[in-house]
Amino acid sequence: MITSIELGNFLSHSSTKLDFEEGVTVFVGNNGAGKSSIVDAITFALFGKHTRKSNKGLIRRGTNQAFSKVNFTINEKSYEAVRKIDSKGTLSAQFLEKQGEKWIPLASGERKQFGESMTKEIEKRIGLDFEKLKIASIVQQGELNSIIKAKPKEFKELLNAIIGIDKLDTASELMKVVLRNFRESLKKKLHYDDTDIETLEKNFKEITKIINEAEPQKAELALKKKECEKELILLQKKLQIESPKEAKLNELEARKTDLIKYARDAILSLQREIAENERKISDCEGCFEFVEVKKDTEKQLENLDCQLETITKKIHQNFLQIERIKEQKSIASKLELKNDRCPVCDSKVDHLNPLFQLKHLKTEMLSLNEEIKKLEEEKNKIQNDKDKLSIKHEKAIKGESTLQAHSIKNANELDVVKQKILKQKNNIQKIPITLNPGRLMEVSLIDSHAKMLYDRIIQLEKETKGFNPKNFLSLKNSFEDQQKKLSEIDQQFGAISEKIKTGLEQIKNSSLILKELKQVRQYVSELDEINQNIFNRDGSVATSLRSWALRTISEKASEYLTILNTKIQRIFLSEKTRDISISCYSKDSVLDLDSLSGGEQVSVALALRLGMANLLGSSNLNFIIFDEPTTHLDEERRKSLVTVLSQLSNITHLNSKQPLQFIIITHDSEIFENSNVENIFKFESTENGTKVTHL
């Protein structure tokens, strides 16, 4: 039951806290005083739902945030649900459970992407969602008779939720999950489940048929394979005899080609050798006469070099002597006698030293120049002789180098080369001008290697005599065709053998799997039967529960109708295939709901509400809210309603021993003046918001 409600800037309430007790609690006050806001506060705190147009409309004018907090108990456990909203529309929420002296959070907000939902947690503990609780336990203003106007299918769903058949749905869904997980485990283990039995049996028959058809084909292929192998062995023996001849024939052609090529190469080699030897003779002839006088030439050059060196020294000495004379002439010109007197001391001198006499020095200088001229002429003559000898010496060196390069030491060796050239030219003349296989005998006369090649050719011609390449090629083609045919038969034989082997393995595996799956089907069938009969909402258990609930509600509603003093004595609820119908009786007459007056319809609705409230005692949250329940009721029925509600406040549920809780919202405060209802709150509208007073 609800133990307290606290509001902060919520609709018309600035700060309101209400404590609730067992039995009946009444809210009285004029319209617009904030009584019905309590209903929105309860549904907003529990489910985040309300009757206003938007969440922002819940915030009291002039403030920027609002909250609603509801405390309630279920099975002696205390819970608290609080939701807040600010002017931006941002919501926050928290659901807590009291454990000892501490409040422990159970859920926060509605972060469904993270698997978190405070509303889901509350629904799980209350046992009803907002829509179902709204119909069964919250009677909005002017909606008292909505229960009889609800669609029959919706009424049935509501009844299922009230008596706990939804829990059977949960069990049924869990059973489906168990079956699904069981089948998934079978899939992992066997790759099949019980739904595949027919498919497996069909496959079993198809595989058996394939094997039966494949066995004769396999036997026929085995026979063809044997015949083909026999033919292949005969062809192979013929090939073994003829194959060496083909190789020898190929070798024969290769040897002929080799001999002709060798002959061509031999001619080219001889021609190159003749040309080389002729060049050797050309280079070496005339070199001997220079080489023979090389030593004499070297000696003569040495003598000429000595003579040149001596003459050069003499010329150099004469030039030095001339320079000294020039210096003496300079001195002599200064010492020239004037009137037989010394130009220095003016002493009488009879004569001067010839070394200081200009005439003597000039004569000496002329003599030296003449000698230099003769020496130069002699030097030039010797140099000319040397140049001639140098040319002769260079020819001797070049000739010697040429002879060494050609490995020729004397004229006799050069004569030997000339003889060799004559012999080689004679050999070339012996080789046929036209080289072809028909003149191989003549070609074989070139040398011993050519003779050896020719002998091998003769031998190969004898060994390949009678061999026909075309016939041999035909034999090879026949052998290859037979091999290909055998390969194709082998592939077909292997494929059909593999098909039979695979089929037998599949039959073996399928037999084991089918045996196990048939046991599984029996087990699953039993589980399905349990699910259909016990957990299904239309099964025997659910049908029995609904039948009991409909009978109980019918009986209790009929009792309440008697108290309300209407012409309707009895209400009977009956279940059809997909819905629940409501029948009203006046004595033995059946009254149509549409034929009842407005007050009578409200009485029926109220009776049904109270009958259902009796069942709600077995639910988790034992309360029912009536918002302006007296609307459309006359004075007598209003008083009857108060009497009924007063009586209800003392009714204790047989199982839980917990009284039902009723919250009545009305502006007809006078109807409770003489009642035994003590928990009455008066709501008044003020400038600072709704004011609540406990009367």
Residue pairs with C-beta under 8 A, 6 or more apart in sequence:
1 20
1 22
1 72
1 73
1 621
1 622
1 623
1 658
1 661
2 20
2 42
2 70
2 71
2 72
2 621
2 623
2 661
2 663
3 19
3 20
3 71
3 72
3 73
3 78
4 17
4 18
4 19
4 20
4 69
4 70
4 71
5 16
5 17
5 18
5 20
5 38
5 41
5 42
5 45
5 68
5 69
5 70
5 71
6 16
6 17
6 18
6 68
6 69
6 70
7 13
7 15
7 16
7 17
7 37
7 38
7 41
7 66
7 67
7 68
7 69
8 14
8 15
8 66
8 67
8 68
9 15
9 59
9 60
9 63
9 65
9 66
9 67
10 16
10 37
10 40
10 41
10 44
10 58
10 59
10 60
10 66
10 67
10 68
11 34
11 37
11 40
11 41
11 52
11 58
11 60
11 66
12 32
12 33
12 34
12 37
12 60
12 685
12 689
12 690
13 34
13 37
13 41
13 60
13 689
13 690
14 60
14 63
14 688
14 689
14 690
15 689
16 34
16 689
16 690
16 692
18 38
18 681
18 692
20 661
20 663
20 679
21 679
22 649
22 658
22 659
22 661
23 648
23 649
23 650
23 659
23 660
23 661
23 662
23 677
23 679
24 645
24 646
24 648
24 649
24 662
24 663
24 664
24 677
24 679
25 661
25 662
25 663
25 664
25 679
25 680
25 681
26 663
26 664
26 665
26 666
26 669
26 672
26 677
26 679
26 680
26 681
27 35
27 38
27 663
27 664
27 665
27 666
27 680
27 681
27 683
28 35
28 666
28 667
28 668
28 669
28 672
28 680
28 681
28 682
28 683
28 695
29 35
29 667
29 669
29 682
29 683
29 684
30 667
30 683
30 684
30 685
31 667
32 685
33 683
33 684
33 685
33 690
34 683
34 685
34 689
34 690
34 692
35 627
35 665
35 667
35 683
36 51
36 140
36 141
36 627
36 665
37 690
38 663
38 665
39 51
39 138
39 140
39 625
39 627
39 665
40 50
40 51
40 52
40 58
40 68
41 68
41 70
42 68
42 70
42 138
42 625
43 49
43 50
43 130
43 134
43 138
44 50
44 58
44 68
44 83
45 68
45 69
45 70
45 81
45 82
45 83
46 70
46 81
46 119
46 122
46 126
46 130
47 119
47 122
47 123
47 129
47 130
48 83
48 91
48 93
48 110
48 119
49 130
50 58
51 140
52 58
55 85
55 89
55 91
56 85
56 87
56 89
58 66
58 68
58 85
59 65
59 66
59 85
59 86
59 87
60 66
60 689
64 86
64 87
65 84
65 85
65 86
65 87
66 84
66 85
67 82
67 83
67 84
67 85
68 82
68 83
69 80
69 81
69 82
70 80
70 81
70 82
71 78
71 79
71 80
72 78
72 79
72 81
72 621
73 79
74 125
74 126
74 620
74 621
75 620
77 97
77 98
78 97
78 98
79 95
79 96
79 97
79 98
79 106
79 125
80 95
80 96
80 97
80 98
80 103
81 93
81 94
81 95
81 96
81 118
81 122
82 93
82 94
83 91
83 92
83 93
84 91
84 92
84 93
85 91
85 92
91 109
91 110
92 108
92 109
93 108
93 109
93 110
93 118
94 105
94 107
94 108
94 109
94 118
95 105
95 106
95 107
95 108
95 118
95 121
95 122
96 103
96 104
96 105
96 106
97 103
97 104
97 106
98 104
106 118
106 121
107 116
107 117
107 118
107 120
107 121
108 116
108 118
109 116
109 118
110 116
110 117
110 118
110 119
111 117
119 130
123 129
125 620
126 133
126 619
126 620
126 621
127 161
127 164
127 166
127 167
127 619
127 620
127 621
128 136
128 137
128 161
128 162
128 619
128 620
128 621
132 157
132 158
132 161
132 162
133 621
134 140
135 146
135 147
135 150
135 154
135 158
136 158
136 161
136 162
136 612
136 616
136 624
137 613
137 616
137 621
137 623
137 624
137 625
138 624
138 625
138 627
139 146
139 609
139 624
139 625
139 626
139 627
139 629
140 146
140 627
141 627
141 628
141 631
141 665
142 628
142 631
143 627
144 602
144 605
144 606
144 609
144 626
144 629
144 631
144 632
145 601
145 602
145 604
145 605
146 605
147 155
147 605
147 608
147 609
147 612
148 582
148 593
148 601
148 604
148 605
148 608
150 158
151 579
152 576
152 578
152 579
152 580
152 581
153 578
153 579
155 579
155 580
156 546
156 575
156 578
156 579
156 580
159 165
159 546
159 549
159 550
159 553
159 580
160 166
160 169
160 537
160 542
160 546
162 549
162 612
162 615
162 616
162 619
163 545
163 546
163 548
163 549
163 615
163 618
164 545
164 618
164 619
165 537
165 542
165 545
165 546
168 534
168 535
168 536
168 537
168 539
168 541
168 542
169 535
169 537
171 534
171 535
172 531
172 535
172 536
172 537
175 527
175 530
175 531
175 535
176 531
178 527
179 524
179 527
179 528
182 524
183 193
183 194
183 195
186 192
186 193
186 194
186 517
186 520
187 193
190 513
190 516
190 517
192 200
192 513
192 517
193 517
193 520
194 517
194 520
194 521
194 524
196 517
197 514
197 517
197 518
197 521
200 510
200 513
200 514
200 517
201 514
203 506
203 510
204 507
204 510
204 511
204 514
207 503
207 506
207 507
207 510
208 503
208 507
210 499
210 503
211 499
211 500
211 503
211 504
211 507
214 496
214 499
214 500
214 503
215 500
217 496
218 493
218 496
218 497
218 500
221 489
221 492
221 493
221 496
222 493
224 489
225 486
225 489
225 490
225 493
228 482
228 485
228 486
228 489
229 486
231 482
232 479
232 482
232 483
232 486
235 475
235 478
235 479
235 482
236 479
238 475
239 475
239 476
239 479
242 467
242 472
242 475
245 463
245 464
245 467
245 472
246 467
246 469
246 472
248 460
248 463
248 464
249 460
249 464
249 467
249 469
251 460
252 457
252 460
252 461
252 464
255 453
255 456
255 457
255 460
256 437
256 440
256 457
258 453
259 440
259 443
259 444
259 450
259 453
259 454
259 457
260 435
260 436
260 437
260 440
260 443
262 446
262 449
262 450
262 453
263 431
263 435
263 443
263 446
263 450
264 435
266 431
266 446
266 447
266 450
267 428
267 431
270 424
270 427
270 428
271 428
273 424
274 421
274 424
274 425
274 428
277 417
277 420
277 421
277 424
278 421
280 406
280 408
280 414
280 417
281 414
281 417
281 418
281 421
283 402
283 405
283 406
284 402
284 403
284 406
284 408
284 414
285 414
286 399
287 398
287 399
287 400
287 402
287 403
288 399
288 403
288 410
288 411
290 392
290 395
290 396
290 398
290 399
291 396
291 399
291 400
291 403
293 392
293 396
294 393
294 396
294 397
294 400
297 389
297 392
297 393
297 396
298 393
300 389
301 386
301 389
301 390
301 393
304 382
304 385
304 386
304 389
305 386
307 382
308 379
308 382
308 383
308 386
311 375
311 378
311 379
311 382
312 379
314 371
314 375
315 372
315 375
315 376
315 379
318 368
318 371
318 372
318 375
319 372
321 368
322 365
322 368
322 369
325 361
325 364
325 365
325 368
326 365
328 355
328 356
328 361
329 358
329 361
329 362
329 365
331 356
332 352
332 355
332 356
332 357
332 358
332 361
333 358
334 343
335 342
335 343
335 344
335 352
335 356
336 343
336 358
337 343
337 349
337 352
340 348
340 349
340 350
341 347
341 348
341 349
342 348
342 349
354 360
355 361
403 409
407 413
408 414
408 417
427 446
430 442
430 445
430 446
431 442
431 443
431 445
431 446
432 439
432 442
432 443
435 443
440 454
440 457
441 454
443 450
443 454
444 450
444 451
444 453
444 454
444 455
445 451
531 539
532 539
533 539
533 540
533 541
534 540
534 541
535 541
536 542
543 575
546 575
546 580
547 575
549 615
550 573
550 574
550 575
550 580
551 573
552 611
552 614
552 615
553 573
553 608
553 611
553 612
553 614
553 615
554 570
554 571
554 572
554 573
554 611
555 611
556 607
556 610
556 611
556 614
557 571
557 604
557 607
557 608
557 610
557 611
558 569
558 570
558 571
558 607
560 606
560 607
560 610
560 611
560 644
561 568
561 569
561 570
561 571
561 603
561 604
561 607
562 569
563 640
563 643
563 644
563 647
564 603
564 606
564 607
564 637
564 640
564 641
564 644
565 636
565 637
565 640
566 600
566 603
566 604
566 637
567 586
567 600
568 584
568 585
568 586
568 591
568 596
568 600
568 603
568 604
569 585
569 586
569 587
570 584
570 585
571 582
571 583
571 584
571 585
571 604
571 607
571 608
571 611
572 582
572 583
572 585
573 580
573 581
573 582
573 583
574 580
574 581
574 583
582 593
582 604
582 608
583 590
584 590
584 591
584 592
584 593
584 596
584 604
585 591
593 601
593 604
596 604
598 632
599 632
599 633
599 634
599 637
602 629
602 631
602 632
602 633
602 637
603 633
603 637
606 629
606 641
606 644
609 624
609 626
610 644
610 648
613 624
613 648
613 660
613 662
614 651
614 653
614 660
616 622
616 623
616 624
616 660
617 653
617 654
617 655
617 656
617 658
617 660
618 653
618 655
618 656
622 653
622 656
622 658
622 659
622 660
622 661
623 660
623 661
623 662
623 663
624 660
624 661
624 662
624 663
625 662
625 663
625 665
626 662
626 663
626 664
626 665
626 666
627 665
628 665
628 666
628 667
629 641
629 664
629 666
630 638
630 641
630 666
630 668
630 671
633 641
638 668
638 671
639 671
641 671
642 671
642 672
642 675
642 677
643 675
645 662
645 664
645 675
645 677
646 675
646 676
646 677
648 660
648 662
649 659
649 660
649 662
649 676
649 677
650 659
651 659
651 660
652 658
652 659
653 659
653 660
669 680
669 682
672 680
679 694
680 694
680 695
681 692
681 693
681 694
681 695
682 692
682 693
682 694
682 695
683 690
683 691
683 692
684 690
684 691
684 692
684 693
685 691
